[in-house]
Amino acid sequence: MGVCISDYENSDLNFRCSFWNWRPIIPLICSFDLITDDDKEIFQECHGGLELSEARALGTYLREVYLESMKDGSWMDLDGKISTTADDGYFHRTEVDVDKNYKTPTKVLEQFVNFLDVCNGFCVY
């Protein structure tokens, strides 16, 4: 299952990633001050979008607050913690460890931030 984030004006400009990689990015977006409570709910459901100025500001925020502290080979866990423990590829089913299914590698977060730098605003599908 994947997520497609599309530019508002250029249908050829997209960012795509797996749901498993996208899920840890959502709390990062929701921690950004410009996101309203209503928008946070929408993003939690893997929908939503931002206008150009908000997208640019979000990109700067994610780069400065999160990406700069991540090293190559590190992962962002669902709880926002950075670790060097890679996704083990196992589908965790118990309530205790289901969060282990969601990890974002540095490369994916970097690709999303790069998308935010050039997009004209975006919508999540």
Phi and psi restraints in degrees (value plus and minus 20) as a CYANA .aco file:
   2 GLY   PHI    -148.2  -108.2
   2 GLY   PSI     148.4   188.4
   3 VAL   PHI    -142.7  -102.7
   3 VAL   PSI     117.2   157.2
   4 CYS   PHI    -137.9   -97.9
   4 CYS   PSI     105.4   145.4
   5 ILE   PHI    -130.3   -90.3
   5 ILE   PSI      96.9   136.9
   6 SER   PHI    -132.4   -92.4
   6 SER   PSI     123.1   163.1
   7 ASP   PHI     -85.4   -45.4
   7 ASP   PSI     122.2   162.2
   8 TYR   PHI     -85.8   -45.8
   8 TYR   PSI     -51.3   -11.3
   9 GLU   PHI    -129.6   -89.6
   9 GLU   PSI     -50.6   -10.6
  10 ASN   PHI    -134.7   -94.7
  10 ASN   PSI      83.6   123.6
  11 SER   PHI     -86.6   -46.6
  11 SER   PSI     -33.9     6.1
  12 ASP   PHI    -106.2   -66.2
  12 ASP   PSI     -28.6    11.4
  13 LEU   PHI    -121.9   -81.9
  13 LEU   PSI      90.7   130.7
  14 ASN   PHI    -159.9  -119.9
  14 ASN   PSI     137.4   177.4
  15 PHE   PHI    -143.7  -103.7
  15 PHE   PSI     107.9   147.9
  16 ARG   PHI    -146.1  -106.1
  16 ARG   PSI     122.3   162.3
  17 CYS   PHI    -177.4  -137.4
  17 CYS   PSI     149.7   189.7
  18 SER   PHI     -92.1   -52.1
  18 SER   PSI     135.2   175.2
  19 PHE   PHI     -78.9   -38.9
  19 PHE   PSI     -56.8   -16.8
  20 TRP   PHI     -83.1   -43.1
  20 TRP   PSI     -55.1   -15.1
  21 ASN   PHI    -102.4   -62.4
  21 ASN   PSI     -50.5   -10.5
  22 TRP   PHI     -92.4   -52.4
  22 TRP   PSI     -57.1   -17.1
  23 ARG   PHI     -74.9   -34.9
  23 ARG   PSI     -63.0   -23.0
  24 PRO   PHI     -89.6   -49.6
  24 PRO   PSI     -37.5     2.5
  25 ILE   PHI     -95.8   -55.8
  25 ILE   PSI     -50.4   -10.4
  26 ILE   PHI     -77.0   -37.0
  26 ILE   PSI     -69.5   -29.5
  27 PRO   PHI     -81.5   -41.5
  27 PRO   PSI     -49.6    -9.6
  28 LEU   PHI     -86.4   -46.4
  28 LEU   PSI     -63.6   -23.6
  29 ILE   PHI     -81.7   -41.7
  29 ILE   PSI     -64.9   -24.9
  30 CYS   PHI     -88.4   -48.4
  30 CYS   PSI     -38.5     1.5
  31 SER   PHI    -102.3   -62.3
  31 SER   PSI     -28.1    11.9
  32 PHE   PHI     -97.6   -57.6
  32 PHE   PSI     112.3   152.3
  33 ASP   PHI     -79.3   -39.3
  33 ASP   PSI     -49.3    -9.3
  34 LEU   PHI     -96.5   -56.5
  34 LEU   PSI     -29.6    10.4
  35 ILE   PHI    -104.6   -64.6
  35 ILE   PSI     103.2   143.2
  36 THR   PHI     -96.4   -56.4
  36 THR   PSI     143.5   183.5
  37 ASP   PHI     -80.4   -40.4
  37 ASP   PSI     -59.2   -19.2
  38 ASP   PHI     -83.1   -43.1
  38 ASP   PSI     -62.9   -22.9
  39 ASP   PHI     -85.5   -45.5
  39 ASP   PSI     -55.6   -15.6
  40 LYS   PHI     -79.6   -39.6
  40 LYS   PSI     -62.8   -22.8
  41 GLU   PHI     -82.0   -42.0
  41 GLU   PSI     -62.2   -22.2
  42 ILE   PHI     -85.2   -45.2
  42 ILE   PSI     -64.3   -24.3
  43 PHE   PHI     -82.8   -42.8
  43 PHE   PSI     -57.0   -17.0
  44 GLN   PHI     -80.1   -40.1
  44 GLN   PSI     -46.2    -6.2
  45 GLU   PHI    -113.4   -73.4
  45 GLU   PSI      -7.5    32.5
  46 CYS   PHI      42.7    82.7
  46 CYS   PSI      19.9    59.9
  47 HIS   PHI    -152.6  -112.6
  47 HIS   PSI    -191.3  -151.3
  48 GLY   PHI      86.3   126.3
  48 GLY   PSI    -194.9  -154.9
  49 GLY   PHI    -199.9  -159.9
  49 GLY   PSI     151.9   191.9
  50 LEU   PHI    -159.3  -119.3
  50 LEU   PSI     128.7   168.7
  51 GLU   PHI     -93.6   -53.6
  51 GLU   PSI     149.4   189.4
  52 LEU   PHI     -73.4   -33.4
  52 LEU   PSI     -72.0   -32.0
  53 SER   PHI     -83.8   -43.8
  53 SER   PSI     -56.6   -16.6
  54 GLU   PHI     -89.1   -49.1
  54 GLU   PSI     -59.3   -19.3
  55 ALA   PHI     -83.0   -43.0
  55 ALA   PSI     -63.6   -23.6
  56 ARG   PHI     -83.2   -43.2
  56 ARG   PSI     -64.9   -24.9
  57 ALA   PHI     -83.7   -43.7
  57 ALA   PSI     -59.6   -19.6
  58 LEU   PHI     -83.5   -43.5
  58 LEU   PSI     -61.8   -21.8
  59 GLY   PHI     -79.4   -39.4
  59 GLY   PSI     -64.8   -24.8
  60 THR   PHI     -82.3   -42.3
  60 THR   PSI     -65.1   -25.1
  61 TYR   PHI     -79.9   -39.9
  61 TYR   PSI     -69.8   -29.8
  62 LEU   PHI     -83.7   -43.7
  62 LEU   PSI     -57.9   -17.9
  63 ARG   PHI     -85.6   -45.6
  63 ARG   PSI     -68.4   -28.4
  64 GLU   PHI     -94.5   -54.5
  64 GLU   PSI     -57.8   -17.8
  65 VAL   PHI    -108.1   -68.1
  65 VAL   PSI     -55.4   -15.4
  66 TYR   PHI    -136.6   -96.6
  66 TYR   PSI     -74.4   -34.4
  67 LEU   PHI     -82.9   -42.9
  67 LEU   PSI     -58.5   -18.5
  68 GLU   PHI     -85.9   -45.9
  68 GLU   PSI     -41.7    -1.7
  69 SER   PHI    -113.7   -73.7
  69 SER   PSI     -24.5    15.5
  70 MET   PHI    -113.8   -73.8
  70 MET   PSI     116.0   156.0
  71 LYS   PHI    -121.9   -81.9
  71 LYS   PSI     140.5   180.5
  72 ASP   PHI     -74.5   -34.5
  72 ASP   PSI     116.4   156.4
  73 GLY   PHI      67.1   107.1
  73 GLY   PSI     -20.9    19.1
  74 SER   PHI    -115.3   -75.3
  74 SER   PSI     146.7   186.7
  75 TRP   PHI    -153.3  -113.3
  75 TRP   PSI     125.7   165.7
  76 MET   PHI    -118.1   -78.1
  76 MET   PSI     100.9   140.9
  77 ASP   PHI    -101.1   -61.1
  77 ASP   PSI     148.2   188.2
  78 LEU   PHI     -79.5   -39.5
  78 LEU   PSI     -50.5   -10.5
  79 ASP   PHI    -104.7   -64.7
  79 ASP   PSI     -14.6    25.4
  80 GLY   PHI      67.9   107.9
  80 GLY   PSI     -21.3    18.7
  81 LYS   PHI    -101.3   -61.3
  81 LYS   PSI     125.0   165.0
  82 ILE   PHI    -117.4   -77.4
  82 ILE   PSI     112.4   152.4
  83 SER   PHI    -158.8  -118.8
  83 SER   PSI     147.7   187.7
  84 THR   PHI    -122.6   -82.6
  84 THR   PSI     -14.1    25.9
  85 THR   PHI    -103.6   -63.6
  85 THR   PSI      93.0   133.0
  86 ALA   PHI     -92.2   -52.2
  86 ALA   PSI     142.1   182.1
  87 ASP   PHI     -80.7   -40.7
  87 ASP   PSI     109.2   149.2
  88 ASP   PHI    -103.1   -63.1
  88 ASP   PSI     -23.7    16.3
  89 GLY   PHI      56.6    96.6
  89 GLY   PSI     -21.6    18.4
  90 TYR   PHI    -110.2   -70.2
  90 TYR   PSI     119.0   159.0
  91 PHE   PHI    -105.7   -65.7
  91 PHE   PSI      84.7   124.7
  92 HIS   PHI     -99.7   -59.7
  92 HIS   PSI     107.2   147.2
  93 ARG   PHI    -131.4   -91.4
  93 ARG   PSI     -40.4    -0.4
  94 THR   PHI     -99.6   -59.6
  94 THR   PSI     130.9   170.9
  95 GLU   PHI     -77.4   -37.4
  95 GLU   PSI     -52.8   -12.8
  96 VAL   PHI     -86.6   -46.6
  96 VAL   PSI     -58.6   -18.6
  97 ASP   PHI    -141.1  -101.1
  97 ASP   PSI      -4.7    35.3
  98 VAL   PHI     -81.4   -41.4
  98 VAL   PSI     -49.0    -9.0
  99 ASP   PHI     -83.2   -43.2
  99 ASP   PSI     -40.0     0.0
 100 LYS   PHI     -86.5   -46.5
 100 LYS   PSI     -34.8     5.2
 101 ASN   PHI     -92.5   -52.5
 101 ASN   PSI     -37.3     2.7
 102 TYR   PHI    -132.6   -92.6
 102 TYR   PSI      91.1   131.1
 103 LYS   PHI    -164.4  -124.4
 103 LYS   PSI     123.4   163.4
 104 THR   PHI    -138.0   -98.0
 104 THR   PSI      97.6   137.6
 105 PRO   PHI     -92.3   -52.3
 105 PRO   PSI     136.0   176.0
 106 THR   PHI     -69.1   -29.1
 106 THR   PSI     -64.0   -24.0
 107 LYS   PHI     -78.3   -38.3
 107 LYS   PSI     -61.1   -21.1
 108 VAL   PHI     -89.4   -49.4
 108 VAL   PSI     -63.4   -23.4
 109 LEU   PHI     -83.6   -43.6
 109 LEU   PSI     -59.4   -19.4
 110 GLU   PHI     -83.6   -43.6
 110 GLU   PSI     -60.9   -20.9
 111 GLN   PHI     -83.7   -43.7
 111 GLN   PSI     -59.6   -19.6
 112 PHE   PHI     -85.1   -45.1
 112 PHE   PSI     -64.6   -24.6
 113 VAL   PHI     -82.6   -42.6
 113 VAL   PSI     -60.6   -20.6
 114 ASN   PHI     -83.2   -43.2
 114 ASN   PSI     -58.0   -18.0
 115 PHE   PHI     -81.7   -41.7
 115 PHE   PSI     -64.7   -24.7
 116 LEU   PHI     -81.1   -41.1
 116 LEU   PSI     -50.2   -10.2
 117 ASP   PHI     -88.5   -48.5
 117 ASP   PSI     -43.4    -3.4
 118 VAL   PHI    -140.2  -100.2
 118 VAL   PSI     -32.1     7.9
 119 CYS   PHI     -94.8   -54.8
 119 CYS   PSI     143.2   183.2
 120 ASN   PHI    -122.9   -82.9
 120 ASN   PSI      18.1    58.1
 121 GLY   PHI      74.4   114.4
 121 GLY   PSI     144.4   184.4
 122 PHE   PHI    -170.4  -130.4
 122 PHE   PSI     143.4   183.4
 123 CYS   PHI    -152.9  -112.9
 123 CYS   PSI     118.8   158.8
 124 VAL   PHI    -116.0   -76.0
 124 VAL   PSI     110.7   150.7
